[in-house]
Amino acid sequence: MSLPHEELFDRLGDFGHAGRVFVRLLIASVLGAVVGLERLREHKAAGLRTHMLVALGAALFTLIPLEHGMNNADLSRVIQGVATGIGFLGAGTILKLSEEHKIVGLTTAASIWLTAAAGMAIGAGWIWPAVLGVLLAWGILYLLGRLEHRLGGPGPM
């Protein structure tokens, strides 16, 4: 019979391993914040906390099968499930304004999707592609948003 603390910390491993898991989850949260701060600045409903939680959750969903030792086919199914689930979350940010014949929230939905992809990459240990993806996303959201506005499009005010 194992002691209660042994069961609680069974999968923790050594401190180096626990530190790597913690750092991955922390980086996912920080990268989610990068995108979320831009959405917050634009006064969007899905802002800082939403994007941080999406990135953190996606990283955790990716880490769990890796920590359990699942094979690539099983991990692929987890990733497909997360991508599908995030699609539903993103769909919830899209509104069709019937009277104005306008659809809003597509960019926020896309940013949630990107944030989840970054979280999954970080959970799988692909930190640099996730960082580059988030930096590109920030440039698209912030810099190109400003350019759209100057050109008379729907960019930020």
Sequence and secondary structure as in RCSB ss.txt:
>XXXX:A:sequence
MSLPHEELFDRLGDFGHAGRVFVRLLIASVLGAVVGLERLREHKAAGLRTHMLVALGAALFTLIPLEHGMNNADL
SRVIQGVATGIGFLGAGTILKLSEEHKIVGLTTAASIWLTAAAGMAIGAGWIWPAVLGVLLAWGILYLLGRLEHR
LGGPGPM
>XXXX:A:secstr
   HHHHHTTTT  HHHHHHHHHHHHHHHHHHHHHHHHHHHTT SS HHHHHHHHHHHHHHHHHHHHHT  HHHH
HHHHHHHHHHHHHHHHTT EEETTTTEEE HHHHHHHHHHHHHHHHHHTT HHHHHHHHHHHHIIIIIHHHHHHH
TTSS   
